Amino acid sequence: MVSGCDDGDTMQTYYRQLLELGASGELAPLLERALAVIVEATGARIAYLELYADRAGEPAFWRAHGAAGDAVAAIRADISRGIIASTLASGELVDTPSAKDDPRFAERGSVRRNEIDAVLCAPVGTPPIGVVYVQGRADGASFDARHRDCAALFAQQLALVAERVRGVRAPGDDVDHTADVRRRFVSPRLIGKSRALARVLSEAASMAPLDVGVLITGPSGTGKSELARAIHANSRRAGGPFVAVNCAAIPANLVESELFGVERGAHSTATQRTVGKVGAARGGTLFLDEVGELPFDAQAKLLQLLQDRQYYPVGSAQLVTADVRIIAATNVDLRDRVDKQTFRADLYYRLNVVTIEMPGLADRRDDLPDLARHLCRDACARHGLPTLELPRATLAALGDEPWPGQIRELANALEAGAIRAAADGATALRPPHVFPTRPTSDDEPDYREATRRFQRRFVLDVLTDCDWDVPTAIARLGIARSHLYNLIAAFELKRPRS
């Protein structure tokens, strides 16, 4: 195992491989080898890089050492998007011996979740177009100055060929997994491209044409009501009304009136006939949101409707047929409520015929950039604000958060951030706009000078060892003669007088 970047033979190999990036026709395999070298040189457990195609976009290219496919996705979930965001925002190398104990990063969601320790994160290019990220040493120690030099050098050399690298994409990278199902299931307000969302849309597409009830489960704020609307819009009842009822907001004594309507004179406050939600949804879809919160006594009324498809308006002796499709949604475990005898078992079985589970953001991390852009545009439009750009640093910071409140919490944070950004006269939504209470640091070390010193020392050592014989030096460095002369001039190197 190599102890560090000051090992001459190792660094000659390392430097030559990095310089080969500019000439290689097969960049992806070489990058994988280079990541293996940086792991060996730094003793890191994880080495990862990502590059961006434009200033505000998602990563166009990413690689992780010794991983492919789903393994890369797992590694991307284990690293700190917050540290990457800090590097992208500041353009400076981030070095922390223990992220979980560092005040700058300790409160970040991914740092807490994965108990991240030592990290080096170096920016690629000026301004940054990507990062080189190494995490955790196998021996449990921190990274030192030698390892900082390695990461900085890797990032600097990578910047020279970044345009070519960003054109290389792994099979399956940035694939829209929802493309096929969206051709038969129109769902413009269900934003994303992930496999998790594709599964939901595929299940919904199969159920939409059938006039059967559907139970949508999942955490609060994941978009269950939007999925219900999409099912209605793709059904044979699309021309009819979509009527939503929040079951948690109806008092127990008013459930029957709210659902079935009231005849005039049925009680002291019934001064006129009122059509209930079931009647209002005639020919269309009745959406019962938060059905798990329906009062126990009122559940019998809903069960009767589901069983008989008929009902009596309050105060009426006339039986009315319910021409509605019923879609229900819940964020609680109805089976558990049945066991606790707070939800009727017979109603549960009536509702639980076809179930679609809406995934939380934790299972849709790849959808977060698209969701964030959509929600930011929507917030700006509603408030009459100029459209805001979402830079990479902001997207990375958003990706680092756990978002227990799901899409609803994300939308609220972006709305508040857009208002703050507009008040600042900003054209881009920056991390401080979205996370105003998060501590920031402007005292990151200057990696550029460290990188320059390292390169200068390395080239000078080779020239000295070759007694300034240029052909021998370029052979050892693996670079063109003109490149060597440019380095000699840039570093102001001079041959000692004999």
C-alpha positions in Angstrom: 0.0 0.0 0.0 1.3 3.4 -0.9 1.8 5.6 2.1 1.2 9.0 0.3 1.7 11.2 -2.7 5.3 12.0 -1.9 6.5 8.6 -3.0 8.5 9.4 -6.1 7.9 6.3 -8.2 4.2 6.2 -7.4 3.8 9.9 -8.1 5.6 9.6 -11.4 3.1 6.9 -12.4 0.2 8.9 -11.0 1.2 12.1 -12.7 1.7 10.4 -16.0 -1.7 8.7 -15.9 -3.4 12.1 -15.2 -1.5 13.7 -18.1 -2.6 10.9 -20.4 -6.2 12.1 -19.9 -5.6 14.7 -22.5 -4.5 12.3 -25.2 -6.5 9.1 -24.5 -9.3 8.1 -26.8 -10.9 6.0 -24.1 -11.5 8.3 -21.2 -13.8 6.3 -19.1 -11.5 3.3 -18.5 -8.6 5.7 -17.8 -10.6 7.7 -15.3 -11.4 4.5 -13.5 -7.7 3.6 -13.4 -7.0 7.2 -12.2 -9.5 6.8 -9.4 -7.9 3.5 -8.4 -4.5 5.4 -8.2 -6.0 8.1 -6.0 -7.4 5.5 -3.7 -4.0 3.8 -3.5 -2.2 7.2 -3.0 -4.5 8.5 -0.3 -5.7 5.3 1.4 -9.3 6.4 0.9 -12.2 4.0 1.1 -14.3 5.9 -1.5 -13.1 7.9 -4.5 -15.8 9.6 -6.5 -15.9 12.3 -9.2 -18.7 14.1 -11.0 -18.7 16.7 -13.8 -21.5 19.0 -15.0 -22.5 19.8 -18.5 -23.6 23.4 -17.7 -23.7 25.9 -14.9 -27.1 24.9 -13.4 -27.6 21.3 -14.6 -27.4 17.8 -13.1 -24.1 15.9 -13.3 -23.4 14.8 -16.8 -20.8 12.3 -15.7 -19.9 10.5 -12.6 -17.7 7.6 -11.6 -16.9 5.8 -8.3 -13.9 3.7 -7.8 -14.5 -0.1 -8.1 -18.3 0.3 -8.6 -20.8 0.2 -11.4 -24.6 0.4 -11.9 -26.5 0.1 -8.6 -23.3 0.1 -6.6 -22.5 3.6 -7.9 -25.9 4.7 -6.8 -25.3 3.3 -3.4 -22.0 5.2 -3.1 -23.7 8.4 -4.3 -26.2 8.0 -1.5 -23.4 7.5 1.1 -21.4 10.6 0.3 -22.1 14.2 1.5 -23.9 16.3 -1.1 -23.5 19.2 1.4 -19.7 19.0 1.2 -19.9 18.8 -2.6 -22.2 21.9 -2.5 -19.7 23.8 -0.4 -16.9 23.0 -2.8 -19.0 24.0 -5.8 -20.1 27.2 -4.1 -16.7 28.3 -2.9 -14.4 26.9 -5.6 -12.1 25.9 -2.8 -10.8 22.5 -1.6 -12.7 21.2 1.4 -10.7 19.2 4.0 -12.2 17.9 7.1 -10.8 15.2 9.4 -14.3 14.3 10.6 -17.4 15.7 8.8 -19.7 14.4 11.6 -17.8 16.5 14.1 -17.2 19.5 11.9 -19.6 22.4 12.7 -19.8 23.3 9.0 -21.2 19.9 8.1 -22.3 18.0 11.2 -26.0 19.0 10.7 -26.2 18.0 7.1 -28.6 15.1 6.5 -26.2 12.7 4.7 -23.4 13.4 7.2 -25.6 12.5 10.1 -27.2 9.5 8.3 -23.9 8.0 7.2 -21.6 9.2 10.0 -19.1 10.5 7.5 -15.6 11.0 8.9 -12.5 12.2 6.9 -13.2 13.9 3.5 -11.3 15.7 0.8 -13.3 17.4 -1.9 -11.5 19.4 -4.6 -13.1 21.5 -7.3 -12.5 20.8 -10.9 -12.0 24.0 -12.9 -12.4 27.7 -12.2 -15.3 28.3 -11.7 -16.0 24.7 -10.7 -17.5 22.3 -13.2 -17.3 19.3 -11.0 -15.6 17.8 -8.0 -13.1 15.1 -7.0 -14.3 13.6 -3.7 -12.5 11.1 -1.4 -13.9 9.8 1.9 -12.7 7.8 4.8 -9.3 6.2 5.2 -9.0 2.4 5.6 -6.8 2.9 8.7 -9.2 5.4 10.3 -6.7 8.3 10.1 -7.3 11.7 8.7 -6.0 12.9 5.3 -2.8 15.0 5.5 -1.1 17.6 3.3 0.2 14.9 0.9 -3.3 13.6 0.3 -4.6 17.1 -0.2 -1.9 17.6 -2.9 -3.0 14.4 -4.6 -6.7 15.4 -4.7 -5.9 18.9 -5.9 -3.6 17.6 -8.6 -6.1 15.1 -9.8 -8.8 17.9 -10.0 -6.5 20.3 -11.8 -5.5 17.8 -14.4 -9.0 16.7 -14.9 -10.1 20.3 -15.6 -7.8 20.2 -18.7 -9.9 17.5 -20.4 -13.3 18.1 -18.7 -15.1 18.9 -21.9 -14.2 15.5 -23.3 -14.9 13.7 -20.1 -18.4 15.3 -19.8 -19.3 13.8 -23.1 -18.7 10.3 -21.8 -21.7 8.8 -20.1 -22.1 5.4 -18.5 -24.8 3.1 -19.9 -28.0 4.0 -18.1 -26.8 7.4 -16.8 -29.5 10.0 -16.7 -32.1 7.7 -18.3 -35.7 8.7 -18.2 -37.2 5.5 -16.8 -40.7 7.0 -17.1 -40.5 7.7 -20.8 -42.3 4.6 -22.0 -45.2 4.7 -19.5 -45.8 8.4 -20.0 -46.8 7.7 -23.6 -49.9 5.9 -22.3 -50.3 7.7 -19.0 -50.4 11.4 -19.2 -49.0 12.8 -15.9 -47.3 16.2 -16.4 -47.4 17.2 -12.7 -45.8 14.0 -11.5 -42.2 15.2 -12.0 -39.2 12.9 -12.3 -37.5 10.2 -14.3 -36.5 7.6 -11.6 -37.2 3.9 -11.5 -39.3 4.4 -8.4 -41.6 6.9 -10.1 -41.7 4.7 -13.3 -43.1 1.8 -11.1 -45.8 4.0 -9.7 -46.8 5.4 -13.1 -46.9 1.9 -14.6 -49.2 0.6 -11.9 -51.4 3.6 -12.2 -51.6 3.3 -16.0 -52.8 -0.3 -15.6 -55.5 0.7 -13.1 -56.7 4.0 -14.7 -58.9 2.6 -17.5 -60.7 0.2 -15.1 -63.5 1.5 -13.0 -62.2 0.0 -9.7 -61.3 1.7 -6.5 -57.7 2.5 -5.7 -55.9 3.0 -2.4 -52.8 5.2 -2.6 -50.4 4.8 0.4 -47.2 6.6 1.3 -45.8 9.4 3.5 -47.6 12.7 3.7 -46.4 15.2 1.1 -45.3 12.7 -1.5 -47.9 13.7 -4.1 -50.7 11.2 -3.5 -53.3 13.7 -4.5 -51.5 14.4 -7.8 -51.4 10.7 -8.6 -55.1 10.5 -7.9 -55.8 13.4 -10.3 -53.6 11.7 -12.9 -55.5 8.4 -12.6 -58.8 10.3 -13.0 -57.4 12.2 -16.0 -56.4 8.9 -17.7 -59.7 7.1 -17.0 -63.0 6.8 -18.8 -64.4 9.3 -16.3 -61.9 12.0 -17.3 -64.8 14.2 -18.7 -66.5 14.1 -15.3 -65.6 16.1 -12.1 -62.8 15.3 -9.7 -63.9 16.0 -6.2 -61.5 15.8 -3.3 -62.5 15.4 0.4 -60.1 15.7 3.3 -61.4 13.2 5.7 -59.3 14.5 8.6 -61.0 17.9 8.3 -64.6 16.7 8.7 -66.2 16.6 12.2 -67.7 13.2 13.0 -71.2 14.6 13.2 -71.0 16.2 9.8 -69.5 13.3 7.8 -72.9 12.1 6.5 -74.0 15.6 5.5 -70.6 16.3 3.8 -70.6 13.1 1.8 -74.3 12.6 1.0 -75.9 16.0 1.2 -78.8 17.4 3.2 -82.4 18.0 2.3 -84.0 21.3 3.3 -85.5 21.2 6.7 -83.6 18.0 7.7 -82.3 19.9 10.8 -82.5 23.4 12.2 -79.6 24.7 10.1 -80.7 23.1 6.9 -82.4 26.1 5.3 -81.7 24.8 1.8 -81.0 21.6 0.0 -77.2 20.8 -0.2 -75.7 18.4 -2.6 -73.0 16.3 -0.9 -69.6 15.4 -2.3 -70.8 12.1 -3.7 -73.5 13.8 -5.7 -71.0 16.6 -6.8 -68.7 13.9 -8.2 -71.4 12.1 -10.2 -70.0 10.8 -13.4 -66.4 11.4 -12.2 -64.1 10.5 -9.3 -64.4 11.1 -5.5 -61.0 11.3 -3.9 -61.0 10.6 -0.1 -57.7 12.0 1.2 -56.4 10.9 4.6 -59.1 8.2 4.8 -57.3 6.8 7.8 -58.4 9.8 9.8 -62.1 9.3 9.2 -63.9 9.1 12.6 -64.7 5.5 13.5 -68.5 6.0 13.6 -68.4 7.6 10.2 -66.5 4.7 8.7 -69.8 2.7 8.6 -71.3 5.3 6.3 -68.4 5.0 3.8 -68.5 1.2 4.0 -72.2 1.2 3.0 -71.5 3.5 0.1 -68.7 1.2 -1.2 -70.8 -1.9 -0.8 -74.2 -0.8 -2.2 -73.2 2.2 -4.4 -76.3 3.8 -3.0 -77.1 6.3 -0.3 -79.8 8.4 1.3 -79.2 12.2 1.6 -79.7 13.4 5.2 -83.5 13.9 5.7 -84.5 12.2 2.5 -86.3 8.9 2.0 -85.2 8.7 -1.7 -82.4 6.3 -2.4 -79.8 7.7 -4.7 -77.3 5.7 -6.9 -73.7 6.8 -6.5 -72.2 7.0 -9.9 -68.6 7.7 -8.8 -65.2 6.0 -8.8 -63.6 6.2 -5.4 -59.9 6.7 -4.9 -58.6 6.9 -1.3 -55.3 7.9 0.1 -53.6 7.4 3.5 -50.2 8.1 5.1 -50.9 5.7 8.0 -50.7 2.0 8.3 -54.3 1.0 8.0 -53.5 -2.7 8.9 -52.0 -1.4 12.2 -55.1 0.7 12.9 -57.3 -2.3 12.2 -55.3 -4.3 14.8 -55.7 -1.4 17.2 -59.5 -1.4 16.5 -59.5 2.3 15.4 -60.2 1.4 11.7 -62.9 -1.0 10.6 -61.5 -4.3 9.2 -64.4 -4.6 6.7 -63.8 -1.1 5.4 -60.1 -1.8 5.1 -60.7 -4.8 3.0 -63.1 -2.9 0.8 -60.5 -0.1 0.2 -57.5 -2.4 -0.1 -58.4 -4.0 -3.4 -55.8 -2.2 -5.6 -53.0 -0.5 -3.7 -50.3 1.8 -5.1 -47.5 2.9 -2.8 -46.2 6.4 -3.4 -42.4 6.4 -2.7 -40.8 9.1 -0.5 -38.0 11.3 -1.6 -35.4 9.0 0.0 -36.3 6.5 -2.8 -36.4 9.2 -5.5 -33.2 11.1 -5.0 -32.5 11.2 -8.7 -35.8 13.1 -9.2 -34.9 15.9 -6.8 -33.2 18.2 -9.3 -36.2 18.1 -11.7 -38.6 18.5 -8.8 -36.6 21.5 -7.4 -36.6 23.3 -10.8 -40.3 22.7 -11.3 -41.2 23.8 -7.8 -39.0 26.9 -8.0 -40.5 27.9 -11.4 -44.0 27.4 -10.0 -43.3 29.5 -6.9 -41.8 32.3 -9.0 -44.8 32.3 -11.3 -47.4 32.3 -8.4 -45.7 35.3 -6.8 -44.9 37.1 -10.0 -41.2 36.9 -9.4 -38.5 36.6 -12.1 -37.5 33.1 -12.9 -34.5 31.9 -10.9 -31.6 29.7 -11.9 -30.8 26.8 -9.6 -27.0 26.4 -9.6 -25.3 23.1 -9.0 -24.3 24.1 -5.4 -28.0 24.6 -4.6 -29.0 21.3 -6.1 -26.3 19.5 -4.2 -27.4 21.2 -1.0 -31.0 20.2 -1.6 -29.9 16.6 -2.3 -28.1 16.5 1.1 -31.3 17.1 3.1 -33.4 14.3 4.4 -36.7 16.1 3.7 -38.9 14.3 6.2 -41.9 16.4 5.0 -41.2 15.1 1.4 -42.2 17.1 -1.6 -44.4 19.5 0.4 -41.5 20.4 2.6 -39.2 20.9 -0.4 -41.8 23.1 -2.1 -42.2 25.3 1.0 -38.4 25.7 1.4 -38.0 26.6 -2.3 -40.9 29.1 -2.2 -39.4 30.8 0.9 -36.0 30.8 -0.8 -37.4 32.3 -4.0 -38.9 35.1 -2.0 -35.6 35.8 -0.2 -33.7 35.6 -3.5 -36.1 38.1 -5.1 -35.7 40.5 -2.1 -31.9 40.3 -2.6 -32.3 41.1 -6.4 -30.6 37.8 -7.1 -30.9 35.9 -10.4 -30.1 32.6 -9.0 -31.4 30.7 -5.9 -28.3 30.1 -3.7 -28.0 27.8 -0.7 -28.2 30.6 1.8 -31.6 31.6 0.3 -33.0 28.1 0.9 -31.1 27.5 4.2 -30.8 30.9 5.8 -29.8 29.6 9.3 -27.1 27.2 8.0 -23.6 28.3 9.0 -21.3 29.2 6.2 -17.5 29.3 6.1 -15.3 31.5 3.9 -12.0 30.4 5.4 -11.4 27.4 3.2 -7.8 26.7 2.4 -6.2 27.9 -0.9 -5.7 24.6 -2.8 -4.5 26.4 -6.0 -1.2 27.5 -4.5 -0.7 24.0 -2.9 -1.3 22.4 -6.3 1.1 24.8 -8.0 3.8 24.1 -5.5 3.3 20.4 -5.8 3.5 20.4 -9.6 6.5 22.7 -9.6 8.3 20.4 -7.1 7.5 17.3 -9.2 8.7 18.8 -12.5 11.8 20.2 -10.9 12.6 16.9 -9.3 12.4 15.1 -12.6 14.5 17.7 -14.4 17.1 17.6 -11.6 17.2 13.8 -11.6 17.7 13.9 -15.4 20.3 16.5 -15.1 18.0 18.7 -17.2 18.2 16.4 -20.2 14.9 17.4 -21.9 14.4 14.2 -24.0 14.8 12.0 -20.9 12.6 14.3 -18.8 9.7 14.3 -21.3 10.0 10.5 -21.6 9.7 10.1 -17.8 6.9 12.7 -17.6 5.1 11.3 -20.6 4.3 14.7 -22.0 5.1 16.7 -25.2 8.3 18.7 -25.4 6.2 21.9 -25.8 4.2 21.1 -22.7 7.4 20.7 -20.7 8.8 24.0 -21.9 5.5 25.7 -21.0 5.7 24.2 -17.5 9.3 25.4 -17.1 8.2 28.9 -18.1 5.1 28.9 -15.9 7.0 27.7 -12.9 10.0 29.9 -13.6 12.3 27.0 -13.3 16.0 27.6 -14.0 18.8 25.1 -14.4 21.4 25.6 -11.7 24.8 26.9 -12.9 27.5 24.3 -12.7 
